[in-house]
Amino acid sequence: MKNSVKRLAAALLAACLLMLCACGATAESGLLGGLLGLFGGEESPAEDSGGSAGQDLAVNASLPADWTNILLLGTDSRTSEMDSRTDTMIVLSVNAVTGQAKLTSIMRDTWVDIPGHGGGKLNAACVYGGPALTVRCVNENFGLNIERYALVNMQCLVDIVDALGGIRLDVTSEESSAINALIASDANAHDENSEFATDPVPAGTQVLLNGRQALAYVRIRKSDSDYARTSRQRVVLETIARRLQQESMMNLMGMAMSLLNNVETNLSLDEIMAIATVGVSADMGSVEEMRVPVDGTFESGMFGDTWCIKPNFAQNAALLHSFIYGD
């Protein structure tokens, strides 16, 4: 029974991983401390729900141990089905000694060799082999040492934002038009079901967006580019983290409970605890950001009948390692 409770605690904390972004709670106060006290847990093996145990993740063992890299994945699924394309891929790098956190977006259209399946876009790896195969592809191509991941679907973002009463973002006129068009398209596709229909989003500074509107915001790409979309994803992630710092432990616990069906992770309770305690000294303004492939290090366009991005992986791996480790 005790192990079952610990696994539940780990799942609840994993549900908050994307929200906390390593900056939303501490061991002494907030969700993490409260759950540890409530369940009396100190040790907890990783709940490897993605089946990565025993798999070759192509881990680069030569990297410094002071930074921990975790792959945050967002699928394009609106249901509890997790083996869908991962249109959001962000490497969360945490240094528990210095209290630093860094975010690196990976372009979904990056062309890679998917072991056992030939060439394909990186976002398709999860379809073929779940998050573990995605982790392996990222490690192989960028020389990283990722072993842990947290995977959420679209509904998770909607639920988080709505539970917070919305989030405030600066919205340009182009983004406003794109948000409203995406929401209208979803509503029409579902016979204008009230679940998908929302009031129009105006342009302006610090506009309040609900869950559906925030989801549309992070999906925008046709009004500018997929590169700009990765920046919007990081903006929303950091905005949510700031909002969560203002919530009580009980509110965070309630949100975590409601998100269980939309989260999959192989992080243990202790690992999540260690990541989140970075928040003792970190603030969202200190989180550094990057995107790979970096401008000038890739070709993009139609290759055969597929539009994709073909990077110089050696160059991008070197730039990414410099960003994370300061080499």
Backbone torsions as a table, in degrees:
resi	resn	phi	psi	omega
1	MET	NA	-40.6	-179.1
2	LYS	-61.9	-43.1	178.6
3	ASN	-64.3	-37.2	178.5
4	SER	-63.8	-40.7	178.6
5	VAL	-65.6	-40.1	178.0
6	LYS	-63.1	-40.2	179.3
7	ARG	-64.9	-37.8	177.2
8	LEU	-64.3	-43.2	178.6
9	ALA	-60.5	-42.1	178.8
10	ALA	-62.6	-40.9	179.9
11	ALA	-65.0	-41.0	178.7
12	LEU	-63.3	-42.4	-179.6
13	LEU	-69.2	-36.8	177.1
14	ALA	-62.0	-35.5	178.7
15	ALA	-61.4	-26.4	-179.3
16	CYS	-94.1	-2.0	-174.2
17	LEU	-59.9	-49.5	-179.7
18	LEU	-64.2	-36.5	-179.1
19	MET	-68.1	-43.7	-176.0
20	LEU	-72.6	-36.7	-180.0
21	CYS	48.7	38.3	178.0
22	ALA	66.5	10.2	-175.2
23	CYS	-134.4	15.0	-172.0
24	GLY	-111.1	-9.7	-177.6
25	ALA	-153.3	164.7	178.3
26	THR	-127.0	170.0	179.7
27	ALA	-69.8	-29.2	-174.1
28	GLU	-85.9	-24.5	-176.5
29	SER	-144.9	164.2	177.9
30	GLY	86.3	-166.1	-172.5
31	LEU	-58.7	-45.9	-172.5
32	LEU	-66.2	-49.9	179.6
33	GLY	-61.4	-40.0	-178.6
34	GLY	-64.6	-42.4	-179.3
35	LEU	-69.7	-39.4	178.3
36	LEU	-60.8	-42.8	179.1
37	GLY	-67.0	-39.8	-177.3
38	LEU	-65.2	-42.1	-176.0
39	PHE	-97.4	-6.7	176.6
40	GLY	64.7	27.9	-175.8
41	GLY	-94.9	140.7	172.6
42	GLU	-123.2	-31.1	179.7
43	GLU	-129.5	143.4	-179.3
44	SER	-156.4	119.3	177.6
45	PRO	-67.7	153.6	179.3
46	ALA	-62.2	133.0	176.1
47	GLU	-88.1	94.8	-170.3
48	ASP	-83.4	69.9	-176.1
49	SER	-69.3	-18.0	-178.6
50	GLY	-90.3	1.3	175.7
51	GLY	73.8	28.0	-178.8
52	SER	-84.6	-12.0	-179.5
53	ALA	-60.1	127.5	178.4
54	GLY	82.5	-6.0	179.4
55	GLN	-87.6	151.3	175.8
56	ASP	-81.5	109.7	-179.4
57	LEU	-95.6	6.0	178.5
58	ALA	54.9	45.1	-177.2
59	VAL	-72.3	131.2	175.6
60	ASN	-83.6	101.0	-173.8
61	ALA	-77.9	-5.3	-175.5
62	SER	-88.3	-3.5	-176.4
63	LEU	-77.4	152.0	179.0
64	PRO	-58.6	146.3	-175.0
65	ALA	-87.3	-6.1	-175.7
66	ASP	-75.9	-16.7	176.9
67	TRP	-109.5	135.9	174.9
68	THR	-109.7	126.9	180.0
69	ASN	-107.4	129.4	-178.8
70	ILE	-129.1	137.4	-179.0
71	LEU	-94.3	117.2	175.8
72	LEU	-95.6	124.3	-174.4
73	LEU	-122.7	135.3	173.9
74	GLY	-120.7	121.4	-179.1
75	THR	-87.9	164.3	178.3
76	ASP	-89.1	13.1	-179.1
77	SER	-87.7	142.5	175.1
78	ARG	-99.1	3.9	-177.9
79	THR	-117.1	-174.0	178.6
80	SER	-76.9	-3.2	177.4
81	GLU	-69.9	117.9	-173.2
82	MET	-97.8	-22.7	-177.2
83	ASP	-81.8	63.9	177.4
84	SER	-120.1	176.5	178.5
85	ARG	-62.3	139.6	178.6
86	THR	-98.7	91.9	-177.5
87	ASP	-80.3	-9.1	171.5
88	THR	-122.2	123.3	177.5
89	MET	-136.5	115.3	-177.8
90	ILE	-131.5	128.7	174.1
91	VAL	-89.0	117.9	174.4
92	LEU	-93.7	116.2	179.1
93	SER	-108.2	125.9	-174.7
94	VAL	-127.5	132.8	174.9
95	ASN	-114.1	105.2	-174.7
96	ALA	-71.1	-18.0	-179.5
97	VAL	-81.2	-47.8	-177.3
98	THR	-91.0	-12.9	-179.0
99	GLY	76.4	23.1	-179.4
100	GLN	-95.0	152.7	173.1
101	ALA	-138.8	140.2	-179.5
102	LYS	-133.6	147.6	179.9
103	LEU	-122.5	130.3	177.1
104	THR	-126.3	116.0	176.1
105	SER	-82.0	141.6	175.4
106	ILE	-114.3	128.7	-178.5
107	MET	-64.4	130.3	-175.0
108	ARG	-65.1	-28.0	-176.4
109	ASP	-88.5	9.2	178.4
110	THR	-61.2	125.9	-177.5
111	TRP	-84.3	123.9	-178.1
112	VAL	-135.2	166.8	169.1
113	ASP	-87.5	118.8	178.7
114	ILE	-96.2	110.0	-175.0
115	PRO	-49.1	124.8	179.5
116	GLY	86.6	-5.2	-175.0
117	HIS	-135.8	4.4	177.9
118	GLY	75.7	-161.2	-178.5
119	GLY	-74.2	147.2	178.6
120	GLY	-176.5	170.6	177.0
121	LYS	-73.0	143.9	-176.6
122	LEU	-56.9	-34.0	-177.0
123	ASN	-69.3	-10.2	178.8
124	ALA	-88.2	-12.0	-176.4
125	ALA	-59.7	-36.6	-179.1
126	CYS	-65.6	-31.4	178.4
127	VAL	-64.6	-40.5	-176.4
128	TYR	-80.2	-36.8	-173.6
129	GLY	-144.7	21.0	177.6
130	GLY	69.5	-172.8	-177.5
131	PRO	-62.0	-28.8	-179.2
132	ALA	-63.0	-40.4	179.1
133	LEU	-69.4	-35.0	176.1
134	THR	-64.1	-43.7	177.0
135	VAL	-57.6	-45.5	-179.4
136	ARG	-61.1	-43.8	-179.7
137	CYS	-62.3	-42.2	179.1
138	VAL	-64.9	-44.5	179.2
139	ASN	-62.1	-45.3	-177.0
140	GLU	-63.4	-39.1	-172.8
141	ASN	-90.5	-24.0	-179.3
142	PHE	-116.6	7.5	175.4
143	GLY	62.4	36.3	-177.5
144	LEU	-98.6	178.1	-175.8
145	ASN	-123.9	34.5	-175.9
146	ILE	-69.4	132.1	174.0
147	GLU	-126.0	-17.1	-176.5
148	ARG	-117.9	152.4	-179.4
149	TYR	-148.0	160.4	168.9
150	ALA	-134.6	126.3	-174.5
151	LEU	-119.1	127.4	177.7
152	VAL	-129.3	162.2	176.0
153	ASN	-109.2	179.3	-176.7
154	MET	-56.9	-41.0	-175.5
155	GLN	-62.3	-27.8	179.9
156	CYS	-62.6	-43.8	178.8
157	LEU	-63.2	-43.7	178.5
158	VAL	-58.2	-46.9	-176.9
159	ASP	-65.8	-40.4	-179.8
160	ILE	-62.3	-50.3	-176.5
161	VAL	-62.9	-43.1	179.5
162	ASP	-65.2	-37.6	179.1
163	ALA	-64.8	-27.6	178.7
164	LEU	-86.0	-1.6	-177.5
165	GLY	78.0	19.7	-179.5
166	GLY	98.7	165.7	175.4
167	ILE	-129.6	153.3	-178.1
168	ARG	-105.9	128.6	-178.9
169	LEU	-135.5	154.5	170.3
170	ASP	-79.8	125.9	-175.0
171	VAL	-121.9	121.6	177.3
172	THR	-77.9	167.0	178.9
173	SER	-63.1	-37.0	178.1
174	GLU	-66.0	-41.3	179.0
175	GLU	-67.3	-39.0	178.5
176	SER	-59.0	-47.0	179.8
177	SER	-62.5	-41.6	-178.5
178	ALA	-67.6	-42.0	178.1
179	ILE	-59.0	-49.7	-177.2
180	ASN	-64.4	-35.3	178.4
181	ALA	-68.1	-41.0	179.3
182	LEU	-66.0	-42.0	180.0
183	ILE	-65.8	-41.5	178.4
184	ALA	-63.3	-38.8	178.6
185	SER	-64.2	-43.5	177.9
186	ASP	-63.8	-42.4	-179.2
187	ALA	-63.8	-42.5	179.3
188	ASN	-65.3	-37.5	179.6
189	ALA	-66.4	-21.7	-179.5
190	HIS	-115.2	31.2	177.7
191	ASP	55.7	39.6	177.5
192	GLU	56.2	35.3	175.9
193	ASN	-56.2	135.6	-176.0
194	SER	-60.0	-21.1	178.7
195	GLU	-64.2	-30.6	-175.7
196	PHE	-102.1	-23.0	-178.2
197	ALA	-79.8	135.5	177.2
198	THR	-141.1	167.6	175.3
199	ASP	-67.2	151.7	178.2
200	PRO	-59.4	145.9	178.6
201	VAL	-95.3	122.2	178.5
202	PRO	-82.0	160.9	170.8
203	ALA	-80.4	151.7	177.8
204	GLY	154.6	-178.0	178.2
205	THR	-93.6	138.5	177.5
206	GLN	51.4	51.9	176.9
207	VAL	-77.3	134.5	179.9
208	LEU	-80.0	121.1	179.5
209	LEU	-113.3	137.1	172.6
210	ASN	-85.7	-176.1	-174.9
211	GLY	-59.5	-47.5	-179.9
212	ARG	-63.1	-39.4	-179.4
213	GLN	-68.8	-39.5	177.7
214	ALA	-65.1	-38.9	177.2
215	LEU	-62.3	-43.5	177.8
216	ALA	-62.4	-38.0	179.7
217	TYR	-59.2	-45.6	-177.9
218	VAL	-76.7	-12.3	178.4
219	ARG	-89.5	-12.4	-176.8
220	ILE	-59.1	131.3	170.5
221	ARG	-150.7	-26.3	-175.3
222	LYS	-72.2	-25.5	179.9
223	SER	-76.6	-20.1	173.6
224	ASP	-139.6	-83.4	-179.5
225	SER	-165.2	167.5	175.4
226	ASP	-69.9	-25.5	177.6
227	TYR	-66.5	-43.3	177.5
228	ALA	-66.3	-31.8	179.7
229	ARG	-62.2	-38.7	179.4
230	THR	-63.3	-34.6	176.7
231	SER	-65.6	-40.8	178.6
232	ARG	-64.6	-35.8	178.3
233	GLN	-61.7	-42.3	-179.8
234	ARG	-68.8	-36.9	177.9
235	VAL	-59.9	-46.2	-179.0
236	VAL	-65.0	-43.0	179.5
237	LEU	-58.4	-46.0	-178.9
238	GLU	-70.2	-35.8	178.2
239	THR	-64.5	-42.1	177.1
240	ILE	-62.3	-42.9	179.8
241	ALA	-60.6	-41.7	178.0
242	ARG	-62.0	-42.6	-179.7
243	ARG	-64.0	-39.0	-176.9
244	LEU	-68.2	-26.1	177.2
245	GLN	-62.4	-19.8	-178.0
246	GLN	-92.3	-6.5	-175.0
247	GLU	-88.8	153.7	176.5
248	SER	-78.9	163.2	178.4
249	MET	-58.8	-42.5	-177.3
250	MET	-64.8	-39.1	177.3
251	ASN	-64.4	-42.0	179.4
252	LEU	-64.5	-39.1	178.6
253	MET	-62.9	-42.5	178.7
254	GLY	-62.1	-41.6	178.0
255	MET	-64.6	-43.2	179.8
256	ALA	-59.5	-43.0	178.6
257	MET	-58.8	-40.9	-176.9
258	SER	-73.5	-15.0	-175.7
259	LEU	-98.9	-4.0	-172.1
260	LEU	-52.6	-42.1	-176.6
261	ASN	-72.3	-9.9	-176.7
262	ASN	-111.2	14.0	-176.7
263	VAL	-132.1	139.4	173.3
264	GLU	-136.0	133.6	-179.1
265	THR	-152.3	157.6	170.6
266	ASN	-115.5	17.6	174.0
267	LEU	-77.3	139.2	176.1
268	SER	-86.6	168.3	176.8
269	LEU	-57.3	-46.8	-178.8
270	ASP	-63.0	-40.0	-179.6
271	GLU	-64.7	-43.3	178.8
272	ILE	-66.2	-38.2	176.8
273	MET	-58.5	-46.2	-178.0
274	ALA	-64.1	-39.6	179.6
275	ILE	-65.5	-47.6	-173.8
276	ALA	-69.1	-26.1	-179.5
277	THR	-69.5	-11.8	172.4
278	VAL	-57.4	-27.3	-177.8
279	GLY	-64.8	-10.6	178.4
280	VAL	-58.7	-40.5	-175.9
281	SER	-115.8	-13.8	-174.8
282	ALA	-86.6	155.0	170.4
283	ASP	-134.6	157.9	-173.2
284	MET	-63.1	-25.4	178.4
285	GLY	-68.7	-16.9	-178.0
286	SER	-94.4	-4.3	-177.8
287	VAL	-74.4	120.0	179.4
288	GLU	-85.3	151.6	-176.1
289	GLU	-130.5	152.2	177.8
290	MET	-152.1	163.6	173.8
291	ARG	-136.7	136.1	173.2
292	VAL	-124.3	144.8	-1.1
293	PRO	-70.0	152.1	-177.8
294	VAL	-79.3	147.2	177.9
295	ASP	-52.4	136.6	179.3
296	GLY	86.5	0.6	-177.6
297	THR	-118.5	17.6	-177.1
298	PHE	-153.6	163.5	170.8
299	GLU	-114.6	145.0	177.5
300	SER	-138.0	151.6	179.9
301	GLY	148.1	-162.7	179.1
302	MET	-84.3	119.6	173.9
303	PHE	-116.2	104.2	-169.3
304	GLY	71.3	-125.9	179.2
305	ASP	-106.0	17.3	-176.4
306	THR	-125.0	131.3	172.4
307	TRP	-85.3	129.0	-179.1
308	CYS	-157.2	177.2	179.6
309	ILE	-115.8	126.4	179.8
310	LYS	-117.1	102.5	-175.6
311	PRO	-87.3	164.9	162.2
312	ASN	-85.6	100.3	-171.9
313	PHE	-67.8	-36.1	179.7
314	ALA	-61.9	-42.7	180.0
315	GLN	-66.5	-42.7	-179.1
316	ASN	-69.8	-36.3	177.3
317	ALA	-62.6	-41.8	179.8
318	ALA	-64.8	-42.4	179.5
319	LEU	-67.0	-38.3	179.9
320	LEU	-67.8	-42.1	179.1
321	HIS	-64.0	-38.2	177.6
322	SER	-64.4	-39.8	179.3
323	PHE	-63.9	-46.5	-176.3
324	ILE	-74.8	-48.0	-169.3
325	TYR	-100.6	-8.9	178.9
326	GLY	73.5	23.8	-179.4
327	ASP	-77.3	NA	NA
